[in-house]
Amino acid sequence: MSSQIQKNLQEECPNKPINAATATSEEEGTVLRFYPQDITVTRNQPLLEMIEKCYVPQVFKDGPQDAEMSIVGGKIKMSQIDKLIPRTPGFDKLHTFTAAKLTANMWRDTVKVLRKTFPDDKKLSKAAEYWDKMPSGTLQISPYGLEDEKNAYYSRGNGSIELKFGYFTDDKGDTIYTCQSSDIVAHETGHYVLDHLRPEFNDSRNVQTGGLHEAFGDISALSFVFADDAMARALINLTFGNLHASANNFAANLAEEFGISLGMPGYLRSADDDYKLSQGEEEVHFVSEVFTGAYYDALASAFKAATQEFTEYNSVTLLQAVSEYARNLLLHAIVTVGGKSPDFVDIANRLYEIIDLHSQNAPAKVAYLQKLKWKTYFETEFERREVSKPVNQLRYAAKKRDMVAEQVRQVRPEKEILTMVCGAHTLQN
C-alpha cells in the first residue's frame, strides 16, 4: 500500500522480519503476505509477483485477528506465517485477512487525513467516531464460508457483521476460491467500510444508493491496486501509463479468475467502461458500473494532466497521488452528503462542493494537485453518463438482465439482515 499503509518488501526478508513474534515496543508491526492479483493475472506476468509481502504497523493475534476483524474457521499461528504455502487453506486465510485489513486501513487513513485537514467538519468526526465504536463488533471473515456458491458477500444483522467468500468447481473441473482474489476481498471490505461510515445507506431501497454501495466496493478494489507500490509500478510499465489501455490493465479489470470461470470475457467487471444510465435497467449492479466508470475516467483524466503538468515526478508517484486525491474527494462527499438515501446527482453535487473546498485546503501530502481541473474531469464524466441527471428525468432501458445462471444470490430480507454481494451482468444492445 501507500507509505501510510505498508512498505513493499522484497521476497528476500530482512534478517529479522518484523512479525508478531519479533515485534518490539519501538517497532511494533507485522510482515504479512497476500496475493496482489488473481492467479490468472500473475501466472503469465513477470512484472507481478504471485505473492507480495507488506508491512502493517499493527500486531495481530493468532487467527489472524485483532479487535476489528478475525478469521473464522480455524486459526493460523502468526509465528508460522512465513512457512505457509500459497493456495492452501492456511495461506488463503492469511491472504484474505491481509487484503481486508489493508483495504480497511487505506480508508481509515483517508478518514484520518480528512479529519486533520477539516477539524471542524462535524459529519466527518461523527462518522469516524461511529466506525471506531465498532457497534456491530468484530468483523468475522470466512474465506471458505460459502460452499459450492459462486458468490461473496458482506452482511450485517443481529448484532454481528461478516464477510463470506464462496468456492465452487468450474466447467473445467478447477476449484475457484473467491477469497483468493484481492479485488473481491477489497470490494466486500469496501461494503464494510461504507456501512460503518454511513450505516443508514443499508436501509435504503433506493437503487442508486445501493448502486453507490456497489460502486464504492469496486472503487475500493481500484484504490487497493493504485495504493500498492509494486502493483502501481507494474501497471505503469505494462500500460505505458495509459489507464485506458485494453491490454494488461489489471487495475480496471476486476476479479479476472472469477469472471473467466463464469464464462465472461476476461473479468467480472471493468471500471473502464462507457455506460450511460439510460443504457441499462434500474438495477444496483448496472448503475454501479456507470458510477464507477465515471470515477475511473475522471481519475484517468486527472492522471494524464498530472503527467503533463508535473514532469519532475515519476508516473508511479503521480498515479498514487492522483488516486489518493480522488479518494479524498469521494469519501469526503459520501460521508457529508445530506439525506439517508442519496441519488447519484446528490453525490455529484456534493462532490463539486467538496472539490471547491479542497481547492482551498487540501490534505498536505497531495495539495500540489489542487491546480488540476478536478471539477471539469468529474463534471464531464457525470454529465456524459447521466450521473448528474435527476432521477425523475431518467429513462432506463427496458431490457432483459442476463445474470449468469445462479451466480448471484442477492439477499436483502427485511432490515434485520443487510447484505451486499458481488454481481455480474451483460448489457444488451
C-alpha positions in Angstrom: 0.0 0.0 0.0 1.0 3.6 0.1 3.5 4.8 2.6 0.7 5.4 5.1 -0.4 1.7 4.9 2.5 -0.5 4.1 6.0 -0.8 2.8 6.5 -3.2 -0.1 9.3 -5.7 0.7 11.4 -7.9 -1.5 10.7 -11.7 -1.3 14.1 -11.9 0.4 13.2 -11.0 4.0 15.4 -8.8 6.2 17.4 -10.8 8.7 14.7 -10.3 11.3 11.4 -9.6 9.7 9.0 -7.7 12.0 6.2 -10.0 12.9 4.1 -10.9 16.0 7.0 -12.9 17.4 9.8 -10.4 16.9 8.0 -7.0 17.3 9.4 -4.6 19.8 7.8 -1.6 21.6 9.8 0.7 19.4 8.9 -1.0 16.1 5.7 -2.9 16.5 4.2 -4.3 13.4 3.7 -7.4 11.2 5.0 -8.6 7.9 2.1 -10.2 6.1 1.8 -11.9 2.7 -1.0 -11.8 0.2 -1.9 -12.4 -3.5 -1.7 -9.0 -5.1 -3.8 -10.2 -8.1 -5.6 -13.3 -9.3 -3.5 -16.2 -10.4 -4.8 -15.7 -14.0 -3.1 -12.3 -14.0 0.2 -13.2 -12.2 0.7 -16.6 -13.8 1.9 -15.1 -17.1 3.0 -11.7 -15.9 6.7 -11.5 -14.8 6.2 -7.9 -13.6 3.8 -9.0 -10.9 4.8 -11.4 -8.1 2.3 -14.2 -7.2 2.9 -13.3 -3.6 3.7 -9.9 -2.1 4.9 -9.0 1.3 3.8 -6.0 3.2 4.5 -4.3 6.5 1.5 -3.4 8.6 2.1 -1.2 11.7 0.0 -3.4 13.9 0.5 -6.7 15.8 -2.1 -9.4 15.3 -3.1 -12.5 17.4 -3.2 -16.0 16.0 -6.1 -16.3 13.6 -5.1 -13.8 12.3 -7.2 -11.4 14.3 -7.3 -8.1 16.1 -10.1 -6.1 17.6 -11.5 -5.1 14.2 -11.5 -8.3 12.3 -11.0 -12.0 12.8 -10.6 -15.1 10.6 -13.2 -17.8 11.1 -12.8 -21.5 10.5 -9.5 -22.4 12.3 -6.6 -20.2 13.4 -3.2 -20.0 11.9 -0.2 -19.2 14.2 1.4 -15.8 13.4 4.8 -17.2 14.3 4.4 -19.7 11.4 3.1 -17.4 8.6 6.4 -17.3 6.7 6.1 -21.1 6.3 2.6 -21.1 4.8 2.3 -22.5 1.2 0.4 -20.4 -1.3 -3.0 -21.6 -2.5 -3.6 -23.7 0.6 -6.3 -23.1 3.3 -3.7 -21.6 5.7 -2.3 -19.1 3.2 -5.8 -18.2 1.9 -6.7 -17.3 5.5 -3.6 -15.1 5.8 -4.2 -13.5 2.4 -7.9 -12.8 3.0 -7.2 -11.2 6.3 -4.3 -9.2 4.9 -6.3 -7.8 1.9 -9.2 -6.9 4.1 -7.0 -5.2 6.7 -5.1 -3.2 4.1 -8.3 -2.1 2.5 -9.8 -1.0 5.8 -6.6 0.7 6.8 -6.5 2.6 3.5 -9.9 4.1 4.1 -9.2 4.7 7.8 -6.1 6.7 6.8 -8.3 8.6 4.4 -10.7 9.5 7.1 -7.8 10.4 9.4 -6.3 12.8 6.9 -9.6 14.4 6.1 -10.3 15.0 9.8 -6.9 16.5 10.3 -7.4 18.8 7.3 -11.0 19.7 8.2 -11.2 19.5 12.0 -14.4 21.5 12.2 -16.3 19.1 9.9 -18.8 17.5 12.4 -20.1 15.0 9.9 -16.6 13.6 9.3 -16.0 13.4 13.0 -19.3 11.7 13.7 -18.7 9.1 11.0 -15.2 8.4 12.2 -16.3 8.0 15.8 -19.1 5.7 14.8 -16.7 3.4 13.0 -14.2 3.5 15.9 -17.0 2.3 18.3 -17.5 -0.9 16.1 -21.2 -1.0 17.0 -21.6 -4.5 15.5 -18.5 -6.0 17.0 -15.6 -7.7 15.3 -15.8 -8.4 11.5 -15.9 -12.2 11.1 -14.2 -13.3 7.9 -14.9 -16.7 6.4 -12.6 -17.4 3.5 -14.4 -20.7 2.7 -17.7 -19.6 4.1 -20.0 -20.5 1.1 -19.6 -24.0 -0.1 -20.4 -24.5 -3.8 -21.5 -20.9 -4.2 -20.4 -18.5 -7.0 -20.6 -15.5 -4.7 -19.1 -13.5 -1.9 -20.8 -11.0 0.4 -20.7 -8.7 3.4 -23.6 -8.7 5.8 -24.7 -7.0 9.0 -27.5 -8.4 11.1 -28.5 -9.4 14.7 -25.6 -7.5 16.2 -22.9 -9.1 14.1 -21.0 -8.5 10.8 -19.3 -10.9 8.5 -17.6 -11.4 5.2 -18.2 -14.7 3.5 -16.5 -16.0 0.4 -17.7 -18.8 -1.9 -15.9 -21.6 -3.7 -17.1 -23.8 -6.4 -16.0 -26.1 -9.3 -16.0 -24.5 -12.7 -16.7 -26.2 -16.0 -13.1 -27.3 -16.4 -13.1 -29.1 -13.0 -11.0 -26.5 -11.3 -12.0 -25.2 -7.8 -12.4 -21.4 -7.8 -11.9 -19.7 -4.4 -13.3 -16.2 -4.5 -11.3 -15.3 -1.4 -8.1 -15.6 -3.4 -9.0 -12.5 -5.4 -7.8 -9.3 -3.8 -10.3 -7.5 -6.0 -13.2 -9.4 -4.4 -11.8 -9.1 -0.9 -11.3 -5.3 -1.3 -14.8 -4.9 -2.8 -16.5 -6.7 0.0 -14.4 -4.9 2.6 -15.5 -1.7 0.9 -19.1 -2.5 1.8 -17.9 -3.0 5.4 -16.2 0.4 5.4 -19.1 2.3 3.9 -21.6 0.6 6.3 -19.5 1.9 9.2 -19.4 5.5 7.9 -23.0 5.8 6.5 -24.9 2.8 8.0 -28.3 4.4 7.0 -27.4 3.7 3.4 -28.1 0.0 4.0 -31.7 0.7 5.0 -32.3 2.4 1.7 -34.4 0.8 -1.1 -33.2 3.5 -3.5 -31.5 1.7 -6.4 -28.9 4.4 -6.8 -28.0 4.4 -3.1 -27.5 0.6 -3.4 -25.5 1.3 -6.6 -23.3 3.7 -4.7 -22.5 0.9 -2.3 -21.6 -1.4 -5.1 -19.5 1.3 -6.8 -17.7 2.0 -3.5 -16.8 -1.7 -3.4 -15.3 -1.6 -6.9 -13.5 1.8 -6.2 -12.0 0.2 -3.1 -10.6 -2.6 -5.4 -9.2 0.0 -7.8 -7.7 2.1 -4.9 -6.2 -1.1 -3.5 -4.2 -1.5 -6.7 -3.2 2.1 -7.1 -2.0 2.4 -3.4 0.2 -0.6 -3.7 3.8 0.3 -4.8 4.5 -2.9 -6.7 1.2 -3.0 -8.4 1.2 0.7 -9.4 4.7 0.3 -10.8 3.7 -2.8 -12.8 0.6 -1.1 -14.1 2.5 1.9 -15.4 5.1 -0.3 -17.1 2.5 -2.7 -18.6 0.2 0.0 -19.9 2.9 2.7 -20.6 1.0 5.0 -18.3 -2.3 4.7 -20.4 -5.1 3.9 -18.0 -7.4 3.2 -20.9 -5.1 0.6 -22.4 -7.1 -2.5 -23.2 -4.3 -5.0 -22.6 -2.7 -5.8 -19.2 -4.9 -3.3 -17.4 -5.4 -5.4 -14.3 -6.5 -2.3 -12.3 -9.6 -1.6 -14.4 -10.4 -5.3 -14.9 -11.9 -6.7 -11.7 -12.0 -10.3 -10.5 -10.5 -11.9 -13.5 -10.4 -15.5 -12.4 -14.0 -15.4 -11.1 -15.2 -13.7 -14.3 -13.5 -16.2 -16.6 -14.9 -19.1 -14.6 -18.4 -17.8 -15.2 -17.8 -17.6 -18.9 -17.3 -13.9 -19.0 -14.7 -12.1 -21.3 -11.7 -12.0 -19.1 -13.1 -10.4 -15.9 -16.2 -9.9 -13.8 -16.5 -6.2 -14.4 -14.4 -3.4 -15.9 -14.1 0.0 -14.4 -13.0 1.4 -17.8 -16.5 1.3 -19.4 -18.6 3.9 -21.1 -22.1 3.0 -19.9 -24.8 5.6 -19.5 -27.7 5.2 -17.1 -30.2 5.1 -19.9 -28.4 2.1 -21.5 -29.4 -0.4 -18.8 -32.1 -1.2 -16.4 -32.6 0.3 -12.9 -30.6 -2.3 -11.0 -27.9 -1.8 -8.5 -25.0 -3.6 -10.2 -25.7 -1.9 -13.6 -26.0 1.6 -12.2 -22.9 1.0 -10.0 -20.8 0.3 -13.2 -21.9 3.7 -14.6 -20.8 5.5 -11.4 -17.5 3.5 -11.2 -16.8 4.2 -14.8 -17.3 7.9 -14.4 -15.0 7.9 -11.4 -12.3 5.9 -13.2 -12.4 8.1 -16.3 -12.2 11.3 -14.2 -9.2 9.8 -12.4 -7.6 8.8 -15.7 -8.1 12.4 -17.0 -6.5 13.8 -13.8 -3.6 11.4 -14.1 -2.9 12.3 -17.7 -3.0 16.0 -16.9 -0.7 15.5 -13.9 1.9 13.7 -16.0 2.0 16.8 -18.3 1.9 19.3 -15.5 4.3 17.8 -13.0 7.1 16.4 -15.2 9.5 16.4 -12.3 7.6 13.5 -10.7 7.7 9.9 -11.9 4.5 8.3 -13.2 4.1 5.9 -10.3 4.3 8.6 -7.7 1.8 10.7 -9.7 -0.6 7.8 -10.1 -0.7 7.1 -6.4 -1.1 10.8 -5.5 -3.9 11.3 -8.0 -5.7 8.2 -6.7 -5.3 9.5 -3.2 -6.6 13.0 -4.1 -9.6 11.4 -5.8 -10.2 9.1 -2.9 -10.2 12.0 -0.5 -12.7 13.9 -2.6 -15.1 10.9 -3.0 -15.0 9.8 0.6 -15.5 13.4 1.9 -18.5 13.8 -0.4 -20.1 10.5 0.5 -19.7 11.0 4.3 -21.1 14.5 4.2 -23.8 14.3 1.6 -27.3 15.0 3.0 -30.1 12.5 3.4 -30.3 8.8 4.2 -30.9 7.7 0.6 -29.0 9.9 -1.9 -29.3 9.7 -5.6 -26.2 9.9 -7.8 -27.0 13.5 -8.6 -26.8 14.3 -4.8 -23.4 12.7 -4.6 -22.3 14.6 -7.8 -23.4 18.0 -6.5 -21.8 17.4 -3.1 -18.6 16.3 -4.8 -18.5 19.6 -6.7 -18.8 21.4 -3.4 -16.0 19.3 -1.9 -13.7 19.9 -4.9 -14.1 23.7 -4.3 -13.4 23.1 -0.6 -10.3 21.1 -1.4 -9.1 23.6 -3.9 -8.6 26.0 -0.9 -7.5 23.5 1.7 -6.5 20.0 0.5 -4.6 17.4 2.6 -1.0 18.5 2.7 0.5 15.4 1.1 -1.3 15.8 -2.2 -2.1 19.6 -2.1 0.1 20.2 -5.1 -2.6 18.5 -7.2 -5.1 21.3 -6.4 -4.2 23.1 -9.6 -5.7 20.2 -11.7 -9.2 20.8 -13.1 -10.9 18.3 -10.9 -14.4 19.7 -11.3 -14.1 19.6 -15.1 -13.0 16.0 -15.0 -15.9 14.9 -12.9 -18.5 17.1 -14.5 -17.6 15.9 -17.9 -17.9 12.2 -17.0 -21.0 12.6 -14.8 -22.8 14.5 -17.5 -21.7 12.2 -20.3 -23.0 9.2 -18.3 -26.2 10.9 -17.0 -25.0 10.6 -13.4 -25.7 14.2 -12.7 -29.3 13.9 -14.2 -32.2 13.9 -11.7 -33.8 10.5 -11.3 -37.2 11.7 -12.3 -35.7 12.8 -15.7 -34.0 9.4 -16.4 -35.4 6.8 -18.7 -33.8 3.4 -18.0 -33.8 0.9 -20.9 -36.4 -1.8 -20.9 -34.1 -4.7 -21.4 -33.6 -8.1 -20.0 -30.9 -8.6 -17.4 -28.6 -11.5 -18.0 -27.4 -12.6 -14.6 -25.2 -15.6 -15.2 -27.2 -18.6 -14.0 -27.3 -18.9 -10.2 -24.1 -17.0 -9.8 -25.5 -14.2 -7.7 -27.7 -14.6 -4.7 -28.7 -11.1 -3.6 -30.1 -11.4 -0.1 -31.8 -8.4 1.4 -34.7 -9.7 3.6 -36.1 -7.1 5.9 -33.9 -4.6 7.8 -32.5 -7.0 10.3 -30.3 -8.7 7.7 -28.5 -6.4 5.3 -26.3 -8.0 2.6 -24.1 -6.7 -0.2 -23.0 -9.1 -2.9 -20.8 -9.4 -5.9 -22.8 -9.3 -9.0 -22.4 -9.5 -12.8 -24.5 -8.9 -15.8 -24.3 -8.4 -19.5 -25.5 -5.3 -21.3 -27.9 -6.0 -24.2 -27.9 -3.7 -27.2 
